[in-house]
Amino acid sequence: NLILSYAIFAIGAFFRPLGGIVFAHIGDTKGRKNTFVYTILFMALPTLFIAFIPSTVEIGALATILLIIFRILQG
């Protein structure tokens, strides 16, 4: 279980360079101010949503899937 917990955090770290590439392109084409706002939102909102994920007792494996999705969005 501990290894799986670390894997969820690793998934978020794995997607960070991809997010950097995407948002660097958006920053170069549409402006850095808008890109800054979007990156803050894509970091803050998934963090908020992670706080309100029900436990696995309540929704089962969907809790893990939601956590992975939100970690990817954070990255």
C-alpha positions in Angstrom: 0.0 0.0 0.0 2.8 2.4 0.7 4.3 1.9 -2.7 0.9 2.6 -4.3 0.7 5.8 -2.3 4.1 6.9 -3.5 3.0 6.0 -7.1 0.1 8.4 -6.9 2.5 11.2 -6.0 4.9 10.2 -8.7 2.2 10.4 -11.3 1.7 14.1 -10.4 5.5 14.7 -10.7 5.6 12.8 -14.0 3.0 15.2 -15.6 4.7 18.4 -14.4 7.0 18.7 -17.4 4.2 18.0 -19.8 2.2 20.8 -18.1 5.2 23.1 -18.3 5.5 22.5 -22.0 1.8 23.1 -22.6 1.6 26.3 -20.5 4.9 27.6 -21.9 3.4 27.5 -25.4 0.2 29.1 -24.1 2.3 31.8 -22.4 4.3 32.5 -25.5 1.2 32.8 -27.7 -1.6 34.2 -25.5 0.3 36.1 -22.9 2.0 35.3 -19.6 -0.6 37.0 -17.4 -3.5 34.7 -18.5 -1.2 31.7 -18.3 -0.2 32.6 -14.8 -3.9 32.8 -13.8 -4.6 29.4 -15.4 -1.7 27.7 -13.7 -2.7 29.0 -10.3 -6.3 27.7 -10.9 -5.1 24.3 -12.1 -3.0 24.0 -9.0 -5.6 25.4 -6.5 -8.8 23.8 -7.7 -7.6 20.2 -7.8 -6.1 20.7 -4.3 -9.5 21.8 -3.1 -11.2 18.9 -4.8 -8.7 16.5 -3.2 -9.7 17.7 0.2 -13.4 16.8 -0.5 -12.9 13.3 -2.0 -15.0 10.8 0.0 -13.2 7.9 1.5 -12.8 4.5 -0.1 -15.3 3.2 2.4 -17.9 5.4 0.9 -17.2 5.3 -2.9 -14.7 2.5 -3.2 -12.0 2.5 -5.9 -13.5 5.7 -7.4 -11.8 7.6 -4.6 -8.4 6.4 -5.8 -9.3 7.2 -9.4 -10.4 10.7 -8.5 -7.2 11.3 -6.5 -5.1 10.2 -9.5 -7.1 12.5 -11.9 -6.7 15.5 -9.6 -3.0 14.8 -9.1 -2.6 14.8 -12.9 -4.4 18.1 -13.2 -2.2 19.6 -10.5 0.9 18.6 -12.6 
